[in-house]
Amino acid sequence: METLLGLGYVGLFIGCFLAATVIPFSAEILLIGALLAGCSPLETFLVATTGNSLGSLTSYALGYMGKWEWIEKYGGVKRETLEKQKGKIDKYGPLLAFLCWLPFIGDVFAIGLGFYRLNFYKCLLFIVLGKAARFGVWTVLYVIYGQTFIDFVSKYM
C-alpha cells in the first residue's frame, strides 16, 4: 500500500480500482492515507470514487461476458453463488448496485448484475452513488474531525 500511496493520485486510483475487484484490500485505508499525506479532500474523494466505481464496472463487464470459466477464474465467484443471488437481483434490480461497495458480496453483486444483463446505465448510476456515499462519509469525517478521527480509526481498525 505504501507503494501505491507513493504514486499520489495515480496510486490511489489504481489501488481503489483493484480493491473493487476480487483483490482483497481496503480502499478506505488508501483514502485515509492519501488524506494524511496532504492530498486535497475533494480530489481524493473524486479519484477514489472513480477508481472504485470503474473496478466494480469491470466486475459487471466480467459478468456480462457470461463465461463461467472466466467468472470463476478471474471473478472468484462460483456458479452456485451467482445463482443464489438471482433472487436478490430479480427483487431489487439495479438498486442492488448501490451495495457494490460492500466487502466480498459487493463483487458478487457486480458480477451478477452484469451476468443477468441488468441495465448498464442504471447499474452505473447506483454503483457510483454507493461508492460516493462510502468515500464521502470517510472524507467528511476526516475533514470535520481531523486528528481525532485518525486516532479513532487507528485504535479500532
Contacts in CASP RR format, 6 or more apart in sequence:
PFRMAT RR
TARGET T0000
AUTHOR 0000-0000-0000
METHOD contacts of the structure
MODEL  1
METLLGLGYVGLFIGCFLAATVIPFSAEILLIGALLAGCSPLETFLVATT
GNSLGSLTSYALGYMGKWEWIEKYGGVKRETLEKQKGKIDKYGPLLAFLC
WLPFIGDVFAIGLGFYRLNFYKCLLFIVLGKAARFGVWTVLYVIYGQTFI
DFVSKYM
1 25 0 8 1.000
1 29 0 8 1.000
1 30 0 8 1.000
4 11 0 8 1.000
4 12 0 8 1.000
4 14 0 8 1.000
4 15 0 8 1.000
4 30 0 8 1.000
5 11 0 8 1.000
5 12 0 8 1.000
5 30 0 8 1.000
5 33 0 8 1.000
5 34 0 8 1.000
5 37 0 8 1.000
6 37 0 8 1.000
7 14 0 8 1.000
8 34 0 8 1.000
8 37 0 8 1.000
8 39 0 8 1.000
9 34 0 8 1.000
9 39 0 8 1.000
9 43 0 8 1.000
9 44 0 8 1.000
9 47 0 8 1.000
11 30 0 8 1.000
12 30 0 8 1.000
12 31 0 8 1.000
12 34 0 8 1.000
12 39 0 8 1.000
12 44 0 8 1.000
12 47 0 8 1.000
12 48 0 8 1.000
13 47 0 8 1.000
13 48 0 8 1.000
13 50 0 8 1.000
13 51 0 8 1.000
15 25 0 8 1.000
15 27 0 8 1.000
15 30 0 8 1.000
15 51 0 8 1.000
16 27 0 8 1.000
16 30 0 8 1.000
16 31 0 8 1.000
16 47 0 8 1.000
16 48 0 8 1.000
16 49 0 8 1.000
16 50 0 8 1.000
16 51 0 8 1.000
16 52 0 8 1.000
16 55 0 8 1.000
17 51 0 8 1.000
17 52 0 8 1.000
17 54 0 8 1.000
17 55 0 8 1.000
17 58 0 8 1.000
18 25 0 8 1.000
18 55 0 8 1.000
19 25 0 8 1.000
19 26 0 8 1.000
19 27 0 8 1.000
19 30 0 8 1.000
19 52 0 8 1.000
20 27 0 8 1.000
20 51 0 8 1.000
20 52 0 8 1.000
20 53 0 8 1.000
20 54 0 8 1.000
20 55 0 8 1.000
20 56 0 8 1.000
20 58 0 8 1.000
20 59 0 8 1.000
20 100 0 8 1.000
20 101 0 8 1.000
20 107 0 8 1.000
20 110 0 8 1.000
20 131 0 8 1.000
21 55 0 8 1.000
21 58 0 8 1.000
21 59 0 8 1.000
21 75 0 8 1.000
21 107 0 8 1.000
22 59 0 8 1.000
22 74 0 8 1.000
22 75 0 8 1.000
22 76 0 8 1.000
22 107 0 8 1.000
24 103 0 8 1.000
27 48 0 8 1.000
27 52 0 8 1.000
27 135 0 8 1.000
28 134 0 8 1.000
28 135 0 8 1.000
28 138 0 8 1.000
29 157 0 8 1.000
30 48 0 8 1.000
31 44 0 8 1.000
31 45 0 8 1.000
31 48 0 8 1.000
31 135 0 8 1.000
31 138 0 8 1.000
31 139 0 8 1.000
32 138 0 8 1.000
32 142 0 8 1.000
32 150 0 8 1.000
32 153 0 8 1.000
34 44 0 8 1.000
34 47 0 8 1.000
34 48 0 8 1.000
35 41 0 8 1.000
35 44 0 8 1.000
35 139 0 8 1.000
35 142 0 8 1.000
36 150 0 8 1.000
41 139 0 8 1.000
41 142 0 8 1.000
41 143 0 8 1.000
44 139 0 8 1.000
45 132 0 8 1.000
45 135 0 8 1.000
45 136 0 8 1.000
45 139 0 8 1.000
48 131 0 8 1.000
48 135 0 8 1.000
49 128 0 8 1.000
49 131 0 8 1.000
49 132 0 8 1.000
49 135 0 8 1.000
49 136 0 8 1.000
52 101 0 8 1.000
52 131 0 8 1.000
52 134 0 8 1.000
52 135 0 8 1.000
53 124 0 8 1.000
53 127 0 8 1.000
53 128 0 8 1.000
53 131 0 8 1.000
56 97 0 8 1.000
56 100 0 8 1.000
56 101 0 8 1.000
56 106 0 8 1.000
56 107 0 8 1.000
56 110 0 8 1.000
56 127 0 8 1.000
56 131 0 8 1.000
57 110 0 8 1.000
57 124 0 8 1.000
57 127 0 8 1.000
59 75 0 8 1.000
59 100 0 8 1.000
59 107 0 8 1.000
59 110 0 8 1.000
59 111 0 8 1.000
60 110 0 8 1.000
60 111 0 8 1.000
60 112 0 8 1.000
60 113 0 8 1.000
60 114 0 8 1.000
60 120 0 8 1.000
60 123 0 8 1.000
60 127 0 8 1.000
61 114 0 8 1.000
62 70 0 8 1.000
62 71 0 8 1.000
62 74 0 8 1.000
62 75 0 8 1.000
62 111 0 8 1.000
63 71 0 8 1.000
63 111 0 8 1.000
63 112 0 8 1.000
63 114 0 8 1.000
63 115 0 8 1.000
64 114 0 8 1.000
64 115 0 8 1.000
64 117 0 8 1.000
64 120 0 8 1.000
66 115 0 8 1.000
68 79 0 8 1.000
71 77 0 8 1.000
71 79 0 8 1.000
71 82 0 8 1.000
71 111 0 8 1.000
71 115 0 8 1.000
72 78 0 8 1.000
72 79 0 8 1.000
75 107 0 8 1.000
75 111 0 8 1.000
76 107 0 8 1.000
77 107 0 8 1.000
77 108 0 8 1.000
77 111 0 8 1.000
81 108 0 8 1.000
82 108 0 8 1.000
82 111 0 8 1.000
82 112 0 8 1.000
82 115 0 8 1.000
85 108 0 8 1.000
85 109 0 8 1.000
85 112 0 8 1.000
86 116 0 8 1.000
88 96 0 8 1.000
88 109 0 8 1.000
89 96 0 8 1.000
89 109 0 8 1.000
89 112 0 8 1.000
89 113 0 8 1.000
89 116 0 8 1.000
89 118 0 8 1.000
90 116 0 8 1.000
93 113 0 8 1.000
93 118 0 8 1.000
94 113 0 8 1.000
94 118 0 8 1.000
94 119 0 8 1.000
94 122 0 8 1.000
94 123 0 8 1.000
94 125 0 8 1.000
94 126 0 8 1.000
95 126 0 8 1.000
96 109 0 8 1.000
96 113 0 8 1.000
96 126 0 8 1.000
97 109 0 8 1.000
97 110 0 8 1.000
97 113 0 8 1.000
97 118 0 8 1.000
97 122 0 8 1.000
97 123 0 8 1.000
97 124 0 8 1.000
97 125 0 8 1.000
97 126 0 8 1.000
97 127 0 8 1.000
97 130 0 8 1.000
98 126 0 8 1.000
98 127 0 8 1.000
98 129 0 8 1.000
98 130 0 8 1.000
98 133 0 8 1.000
99 105 0 8 1.000
99 106 0 8 1.000
99 109 0 8 1.000
99 130 0 8 1.000
100 106 0 8 1.000
100 107 0 8 1.000
100 109 0 8 1.000
100 110 0 8 1.000
100 126 0 8 1.000
100 127 0 8 1.000
100 130 0 8 1.000
100 131 0 8 1.000
101 130 0 8 1.000
101 131 0 8 1.000
101 133 0 8 1.000
101 134 0 8 1.000
102 109 0 8 1.000
110 127 0 8 1.000
113 123 0 8 1.000
114 123 0 8 1.000
141 149 0 8 1.000
142 149 0 8 1.000
142 150 0 8 1.000
145 152 0 8 1.000
END
